[in-house]
Amino acid sequence: MQELLAIIAKGLVDDPDSVSVVADAPSEDGTTVYHIHVAESDMGRIIGKQGRIAKAIRTIARSAAIRSDEKIMVEID
């Protein structure tokens, strides 16, 4: 899942070397939180107008997680 999120994020930003994806340990209900870190100048590219790109990233990640029986959340830092 981390690789998928990293590939998506690196394709959207101007500085792909600054992209990192960190996963927290699963919580009590089994949800894993993934944090995407990008350069400050690329934040608008990842979020998109009215959050449309961020919403699309979350949708793709949830779809991939369902295939492997995981519960995930994606946060953009």
CORBELTA-V278140 format. One record per residue. RES is the residue in one small letter. SS is DSSP state (H for helix, E for strand, L for the rest). PHI is phi in whole degrees, 0 to 359 (* if undefined). D_FIRST is the distance of its C-alpha to the first C-alpha in Angstrom with 2 decimals. Layout:
BEGIN
((RES/SS/PHI/D_FIRST) (RES/SS/PHI/D_FIRST))
END
This chain:
BEGIN
((m/L/*/0.00) (q/H/298/3.81) (e/H/295/5.41) (l/H/300/5.13) (l/H/296/6.33) (a/H/293/8.60) (i/H/296/10.01) (i/H/297/10.84) (a/H/294/12.39) (k/H/295/14.24) (g/H/287/15.72) (l/H/263/17.21) (v/L/261/18.82) (d/L/278/22.00) (d/L/244/20.95) (p/H/293/17.61) (d/H/289/18.48) (s/H/272/18.29) (v/L/279/14.63) (s/E/217/12.56) (v/E/237/9.47) (v/E/239/10.36) (a/E/251/9.22) (d/L/277/12.35) (a/L/293/13.56) (p/L/301/13.57) (s/L/279/16.72) (e/L/301/19.66) (d/L/271/18.48) (g/L/89/15.10) (t/E/272/13.12) (t/E/259/10.40) (v/E/257/10.86) (y/E/254/8.73) (h/E/250/11.46) (i/E/259/11.72) (h/E/250/14.96) (v/L/228/17.09) (a/L/295/20.78) (e/H/302/23.26) (s/H/289/24.63) (d/H/262/21.37) (m/H/301/20.70) (g/H/294/22.62) (r/H/291/20.71) (i/H/285/17.34) (i/H/282/19.12) (g/L/79/21.48) (k/H/292/24.75) (q/H/55/24.84) (g/H/76/21.07) (r/H/293/20.44) (i/H/290/17.68) (a/H/299/15.85) (k/H/296/16.39) (a/H/294/15.10) (i/H/298/11.77) (r/H/296/11.55) (t/H/296/12.80) (i/H/297/10.38) (a/H/295/7.35) (r/H/295/9.74) (s/H/297/10.76) (a/H/293/7.64) (a/H/290/7.55) (i/H/297/11.23) (r/H/296/11.13) (s/L/250/9.84) (d/L/54/12.10) (e/L/243/10.05) (k/E/247/11.34) (i/E/225/9.49) (m/E/224/11.16) (v/E/240/10.55) (e/E/240/13.49) (i/E/253/14.87) (d/L/253/17.17))
END
